[in-house]
């Protein structure tokens, strides 16, 4: 098995939504195709990935450093003992001559390419990626369904409570039980009205989470914490800047319900610092590192192992992303649950056709690889890239 080509394309996310930190009007993502020499049905097996949502396309770094390093390697240097592509060897090749530190600058392009390599490998093995991960890292055991919650409640141009109410109703009718909405983008009293509107339609406040997207000042963070604490929400996400461990630790001491963070952490050292200096509470807080933005699948496995060594639990790891990539890792590695973005982010939101929600859970699909081929709009973008 050989890698014969790697291609990247920047694609607009095409959304008018906003959170408390920014809007998505300029947001792009990098779509990657890793072409192999393995033929199936008259076509080469191709692995695909994209760098999730919330970070811009990163093709320049891919084209300048990481793709040339892979393609210039001796083919056998990237193979495992049975002649298949070894994603860890590919990742190490991409890290050649990289200076320690500054992880966010390279973790996203490396992680996206590495995830596409895993997709290709799983397809060659003719198994779902979640199945391959369960075999390699969990003794072959996996659950039959994955808990899934909606990441929604965005600040849309209309911005009224009726629109939020309609959105919550749609998600509940679709089978979801847990929902997350945005806070921090309006006055506290207005966000509380949004929270009350959502809770009134749900089974209880513990079924609702809120997300400030790291946009709050210290004073606003404490103002929100005081207002939110009585609700007993499922979690309060990114109440402060991602690397402000002191502020997060202060919140952990004064805000009793669960906090969540990690979407904007990009390596194992960031997570270790959160556990060591950020006051992360192993018994309730939620870790949300995004796999393709944090060096990819292999690095995520090692991060999980380190989290467990530090007293954390897989049940409280909910990867950011709301896509088939994060779904595969949750299913294969036995993590707490998956985010979902139904009806947003154009082709990049949601899951494969037929992955319906029932009582807050989604059954595991049987598509080989990650399963992008069962997302028609997204696969059309990906296949066009691979076909050149």
C-alpha positions in Angstrom: 0.0 0.0 0.0 1.4 3.4 -1.0 0.3 7.0 -1.0 0.4 8.3 -4.5 -1.0 11.8 -4.0 -2.3 14.2 -1.4 -4.7 17.1 -2.5 -6.2 20.0 -0.5 -8.9 22.5 -1.3 -10.2 25.4 0.8 -14.0 25.4 0.8 -16.3 28.1 2.4 -18.4 27.0 5.3 -21.1 29.3 4.0 -22.9 30.4 7.2 -24.4 33.7 8.5 -24.5 32.4 12.1 -22.5 33.9 15.0 -21.5 33.0 18.5 -20.2 35.3 21.2 -16.8 35.5 19.6 -17.2 35.8 15.9 -19.4 35.1 12.9 -18.8 32.5 10.2 -19.2 34.7 7.1 -15.5 34.3 6.1 -15.0 30.8 7.6 -13.3 28.2 5.3 -12.1 24.6 5.9 -9.5 22.5 4.2 -10.8 19.4 2.5 -8.0 16.7 2.0 -7.8 13.7 -0.2 -5.1 11.1 0.3 -4.9 8.8 -2.8 -3.4 5.3 -2.5 -2.3 2.7 -5.0 -4.9 0.2 -3.8 -7.6 -0.3 -6.4 -11.3 -1.1 -5.6 -14.0 -1.2 -8.2 -11.7 0.2 -10.8 -10.8 3.3 -8.7 -8.0 4.0 -6.2 -8.9 3.9 -2.5 -8.9 7.5 -1.3 -9.0 8.7 2.3 -10.8 12.0 3.1 -10.9 14.5 6.0 -11.6 18.1 6.6 -10.3 20.3 9.4 -13.6 20.5 11.3 -15.3 23.9 11.7 -14.2 27.0 13.6 -10.6 27.1 12.2 -9.8 28.4 8.7 -8.4 26.4 5.8 -4.7 25.6 6.3 -3.6 24.4 2.9 -0.6 26.6 2.6 1.2 24.8 5.4 0.1 21.4 4.0 1.5 22.3 0.5 4.7 23.9 1.7 5.8 21.4 4.4 3.7 18.4 5.2 2.6 17.0 1.9 6.1 17.1 0.4 7.6 15.4 3.4 5.2 12.5 3.0 5.6 12.1 -0.7 9.4 12.3 -0.5 9.6 9.5 2.0 10.8 6.1 0.9 7.5 4.2 0.6 8.5 1.3 2.9 9.3 3.8 5.6 5.5 4.6 6.0 4.3 1.0 6.2 3.5 -1.3 9.1 4.7 -4.9 9.4 2.0 -6.2 7.1 2.6 -3.7 4.3 -0.3 -1.2 5.1 0.1 2.5 5.7 1.0 3.3 9.3 -0.7 6.6 10.3 1.7 7.1 13.1 4.7 6.8 10.8 3.0 9.3 8.5 2.5 11.7 11.4 6.1 11.4 12.4 7.2 12.1 8.9 5.2 15.3 8.8 6.8 16.4 12.1 10.3 16.1 10.6 12.4 19.2 11.3 9.5 20.8 13.3 10.5 22.9 16.3 8.9 22.0 19.6 6.1 24.4 20.7 3.7 26.4 18.6 1.4 23.4 18.2 -1.7 25.2 16.9 0.2 26.4 13.8 0.8 22.8 12.6 -1.6 20.5 14.6 -4.6 21.3 12.4 -2.9 20.6 9.0 -1.1 17.6 10.3 -4.2 16.3 12.1 -6.4 16.7 9.0 -4.0 14.8 6.8 -3.5 12.1 9.4 -7.2 11.6 9.8 -7.6 11.2 6.0 -4.8 8.5 6.2 -6.9 6.6 8.8 -9.9 6.8 6.5 -7.9 5.3 3.7 -6.5 2.5 5.9 -10.0 1.6 7.2 -11.3 1.4 3.6 -8.5 -0.9 2.6 -9.4 -3.1 5.5 -13.0 -2.8 4.4 -14.2 -1.8 7.9 -15.7 1.3 9.5 -13.1 3.4 11.1 -14.8 3.1 14.5 -14.4 -0.7 14.2 -10.7 -0.4 13.4 -10.2 1.8 16.4 -12.1 -0.5 18.7 -10.0 -3.4 17.5 -6.7 -1.7 17.9 -7.2 0.3 21.1 -10.2 -1.1 23.0 -9.8 -4.9 22.7 -12.5 -5.0 20.0 -15.3 -3.9 22.2 -17.7 -1.1 21.2 -21.1 0.2 22.1 -24.1 -0.3 19.7 -25.1 3.4 19.8 -23.5 6.7 20.5 -25.1 9.4 22.7 -25.4 12.6 20.7 -26.4 16.2 21.5 -27.1 19.2 19.3 -24.8 22.1 19.1 -27.2 24.9 18.3 -28.9 28.0 19.6 -26.7 30.3 17.5 -27.2 34.0 17.2 -28.9 34.3 13.9 -29.8 37.5 12.0 -33.4 37.3 13.2 -32.3 36.9 16.9 -35.7 36.4 18.4 -37.0 33.9 21.0 -39.6 32.5 18.6 -36.8 31.4 16.2 -34.9 29.7 19.1 -38.1 28.0 20.3 -38.7 26.7 16.8 -35.2 25.4 16.6 -35.4 23.6 20.0 -38.7 22.0 19.0 -37.2 20.7 15.7 -34.3 19.1 17.5 -36.5 17.4 20.1 -38.9 16.2 17.4 -35.8 14.7 15.5 -35.0 12.6 18.6 -32.4 14.6 20.4 -32.7 14.9 24.2 -29.8 17.2 25.0 -29.1 20.6 23.3 -26.4 23.3 23.7 -27.1 27.0 23.0 -24.8 30.0 22.7 -24.4 32.6 25.5 -22.3 35.7 25.8 -23.3 37.5 22.6 -26.0 39.6 24.2 -26.8 41.1 27.6 -27.0 38.5 30.4 -30.7 39.1 30.9 -31.4 38.4 27.3 -29.4 35.2 27.4 -31.3 34.1 30.5 -34.5 34.7 28.5 -33.1 32.4 25.8 -32.2 29.8 28.4 -35.7 29.9 29.9 -37.2 29.5 26.5 -35.2 26.4 25.8 -35.7 24.8 29.2 -39.4 25.3 29.0 -39.5 22.9 26.1 -37.0 20.3 27.4 -37.1 17.6 30.1 -35.2 19.7 32.5 -32.3 22.2 32.9 -29.8 19.4 33.1 -30.6 18.6 29.5 -29.4 22.0 28.3 -25.7 23.2 28.1 -24.5 26.7 27.2 -21.4 27.8 25.3 -19.7 31.2 25.7 -17.0 30.4 23.1 -14.2 31.8 25.2 -15.5 35.4 24.5 -16.2 36.6 28.1 -14.1 39.0 30.1 -13.3 37.9 33.6 -16.0 40.1 35.1 -18.6 38.9 32.5 -17.6 35.3 33.2 -18.3 35.7 36.9 -21.6 37.6 36.1 -22.7 34.7 34.0 -21.6 32.1 36.5 -23.6 33.7 39.2 -26.7 33.8 37.0 -26.3 30.3 35.6 -25.4 28.4 38.8 -29.0 28.1 40.1 -30.2 26.4 36.9 -28.0 23.3 37.3 -27.3 23.2 33.5 -25.6 20.2 31.9 -22.4 22.3 31.5 -21.1 25.8 31.0 -18.7 25.7 28.1 -15.6 27.9 27.5 -16.3 30.5 30.2 -12.8 32.0 29.6 -9.9 32.1 27.2 -8.7 28.6 26.4 -5.2 29.0 27.9 -6.3 31.1 30.9 -5.9 28.2 33.3 -6.0 30.6 36.3 -9.4 31.9 35.4 -10.7 28.4 34.7 -9.4 27.2 38.0 -11.1 30.1 39.8 -14.4 29.1 38.1 -13.9 25.5 39.1 -13.7 26.5 42.7 -16.7 28.8 42.7 -19.1 27.3 40.1 -20.4 23.9 41.3 -22.1 22.5 38.1 -20.0 21.1 35.3 -17.7 23.2 33.1 -16.5 22.3 29.7 -13.5 23.3 27.6 -10.8 22.0 25.2 -12.2 22.8 21.8 -9.4 25.3 21.4 -6.6 23.1 22.8 -4.4 21.5 20.3 -2.0 19.0 21.9 -1.5 16.7 24.8 0.6 19.3 26.7 -2.3 21.7 26.6 -4.5 19.1 28.2 -1.9 18.2 30.8 -1.6 21.9 31.7 -5.4 22.1 32.0 -5.4 19.1 34.4 -2.4 20.3 36.4 -3.0 24.1 36.6 -6.5 24.7 35.3 -8.5 23.1 38.1 -10.2 20.7 35.8 -12.5 18.5 38.0 -12.2 14.9 37.1 -15.6 14.0 38.5 -17.8 16.4 36.5 -16.0 18.7 33.9 -16.1 17.9 30.2 -13.1 17.8 27.8 -13.8 18.7 24.2 -10.6 18.5 22.1 -11.3 18.3 18.4 -9.4 15.3 16.9 -8.4 16.5 13.4 -7.4 19.9 14.9 -5.1 18.3 17.5 -2.7 16.2 15.4 -5.3 13.6 14.4 -6.5 10.2 15.5 -3.3 8.7 16.8 -2.5 11.7 19.0 -6.1 11.7 20.3 -5.6 8.1 21.4 -2.5 9.0 23.3 -4.2 12.0 24.8 -7.0 9.9 26.1 -4.5 7.5 27.7 -2.8 10.4 29.4 -6.1 11.8 30.6 -6.9 8.5 32.2 -3.5 8.4 33.8 -4.2 11.8 35.3 -7.5 10.5 36.8 -9.9 11.6 34.0 -12.5 9.4 32.4 -13.5 8.6 28.8 -17.1 9.2 29.8 -16.4 12.9 30.2 -14.7 13.3 26.8 -17.0 14.8 24.2 -15.0 15.8 21.1 -15.9 19.0 19.4 -16.8 18.8 15.7 -20.3 17.4 15.1 -19.1 15.4 12.1 -18.4 11.8 11.0 -14.8 12.0 12.2 -15.6 12.8 15.8 -18.4 10.3 15.7 -16.0 7.5 14.7 -13.7 8.3 17.6 -16.5 8.4 20.1 -17.9 5.1 18.9 -14.5 3.3 18.6 -12.8 4.6 21.7 -15.8 4.5 24.1 -16.0 8.3 24.7 -18.8 10.1 26.5 -20.8 11.3 23.4 -20.8 13.2 20.2 -21.9 16.7 19.1 -24.2 17.2 16.1 -24.7 20.2 13.8 -27.9 19.3 11.9 -28.8 21.8 9.2 -25.8 24.1 9.6 -22.3 24.5 8.1 -23.6 23.6 4.6 -22.1 20.2 3.6 -19.9 20.0 6.6 -22.6 19.6 9.3 -24.4 16.5 10.3 -23.8 12.8 9.7 -24.3 10.2 7.0 -27.7 9.5 5.5 -29.7 7.0 7.5 -28.0 7.9 10.9 -31.2 8.9 12.6 -31.5 9.9 16.3 -33.6 7.8 18.5 -34.0 8.8 22.2 -30.8 10.8 22.0 -28.7 8.0 20.5 -27.4 7.1 17.0 -26.7 3.6 15.9 -23.2 2.8 14.5 -23.1 2.9 10.7 -21.4 0.1 8.7 -19.8 2.3 6.0 -16.1 1.5 5.4 -13.8 4.2 6.6 -15.2 7.3 8.2 -18.3 7.2 6.0 -18.2 10.5 4.0 -19.4 8.6 1.0 -22.9 8.5 2.6 -23.0 12.3 2.8 -23.8 13.2 -0.8 -23.1 16.9 -0.8 -19.8 16.6 1.1 -18.7 13.6 -0.9 -19.2 15.4 -4.1 -16.7 18.0 -2.9 -14.3 15.4 -1.8 -14.5 13.2 -4.9 -14.0 16.2 -7.2 -10.8 17.0 -5.3 -9.5 13.5 -5.6 -10.4 13.2 -9.3 -8.5 16.4 -10.0 
